[in-house]
Amino acid sequence: MALDSAKKLEIAAEYGSSATDTGSPAVQIALLTFRIRELTEHLKINKKDHSSRLGLLKLVSQRKRLMKYLKRQDYAKHNDIAAKLSIRIK
C-alpha cells in the first residue's frame, strides 16, 4: 500500500519548495493524505481488515498533529494545504 518513489517525488514537487523536499510539513501532510485515501478505498472493500483500520487511525492522527503544527507556524500555508487537499478543519 506504500506509495512508489515516482509518486512521492511528484507530490513533493507539487506541495514542497523543490522536487526533493520531502520533509516539510506540507509535503508530509500531502503524502499522508494520499495514503489515507488509498487505505480508505481498501477498507471499503475489506470491511473486516481491522489491522489496516488501526493503521488508518494512526495516519489520520499523525496528519492532524502535522496540521496543528503547520497552523501554528504558517496559518496561510495551513489554509492553502487544507483547501488543495480538501481536508476538513475545525
C-alpha positions as CSV (number, residue, x, y, z in Angstrom):
1,M,0.0,0.0,0.0
2,A,3.0,2.3,0.1
3,L,3.5,5.0,-2.5
4,D,6.2,4.4,-5.1
5,S,9.1,6.8,-5.3
6,A,7.9,8.4,-8.5
7,K,4.6,9.3,-7.0
8,K,6.3,10.7,-3.8
9,L,8.5,12.9,-6.0
10,E,5.5,14.1,-7.9
11,I,3.7,15.0,-4.7
12,A,6.8,16.6,-3.3
13,A,7.3,18.8,-6.4
14,E,3.7,19.9,-6.2
15,Y,3.4,20.7,-2.5
16,G,7.1,21.4,-1.5
17,S,9.6,24.0,-2.2
18,S,11.6,21.7,-4.5
19,A,11.2,18.2,-6.0
20,T,13.3,16.6,-3.3
21,D,11.7,18.4,-0.4
22,T,10.0,15.6,1.4
23,G,10.5,16.8,5.0
24,S,8.4,20.0,5.1
25,P,5.1,19.7,6.9
26,A,3.1,20.5,3.7
27,V,4.6,17.6,1.8
28,Q,4.2,15.2,4.7
29,I,0.6,16.1,5.0
30,A,0.1,15.6,1.3
31,L,1.8,12.2,1.4
32,L,-0.3,11.1,4.4
33,T,-3.5,12.3,2.7
34,F,-2.8,10.1,-0.4
35,R,-2.0,7.1,1.8
36,I,-5.2,7.7,3.8
37,R,-7.2,7.8,0.6
38,E,-5.7,4.5,-0.6
39,L,-6.4,2.9,2.8
40,T,-10.0,4.2,2.8
41,E,-10.7,2.6,-0.6
42,H,-9.1,-0.6,0.6
43,L,-11.3,-0.7,3.8
44,K,-14.4,-0.1,1.7
45,I,-13.8,-3.4,0.0
46,N,-12.3,-5.3,3.0
47,K,-14.5,-4.3,5.9
48,K,-13.0,-6.8,8.4
49,D,-9.4,-5.8,8.0
50,H,-9.0,-4.4,11.5
51,S,-5.2,-4.0,11.4
52,S,-5.4,-1.7,8.4
53,R,-8.2,0.2,10.1
54,L,-5.9,0.8,13.1
55,G,-3.1,1.9,10.7
56,L,-5.6,4.3,9.1
57,L,-6.4,5.8,12.5
58,K,-2.7,6.3,13.3
59,L,-2.2,8.0,9.9
60,V,-5.1,10.3,10.5
61,S,-3.9,11.3,13.9
62,Q,-0.4,11.9,12.6
63,R,-1.8,14.2,9.9
64,K,-3.9,16.0,12.5
65,R,-0.8,16.7,14.5
66,L,1.1,18.0,11.5
67,M,-1.8,20.2,10.5
68,K,-1.8,21.6,14.1
69,Y,1.9,22.3,13.8
70,L,1.5,24.0,10.4
71,K,-1.3,26.1,11.7
72,R,1.0,27.5,14.4
73,Q,3.9,28.1,12.1
74,D,2.3,29.4,8.9
75,Y,-1.5,29.9,9.0
76,A,-1.8,30.9,5.3
77,K,0.0,27.7,4.2
78,H,-2.2,25.7,6.5
79,N,-5.4,27.0,4.9
80,D,-3.9,26.6,1.4
81,I,-3.0,22.9,2.0
82,A,-6.4,22.2,3.6
83,A,-8.2,23.7,0.6
84,K,-6.0,21.9,-2.0
85,L,-6.3,18.5,-0.4
86,S,-9.9,19.1,0.7
87,I,-9.2,18.4,4.4
88,R,-11.8,19.5,6.9
89,I,-10.5,21.8,9.6
90,K,-12.1,23.0,12.8
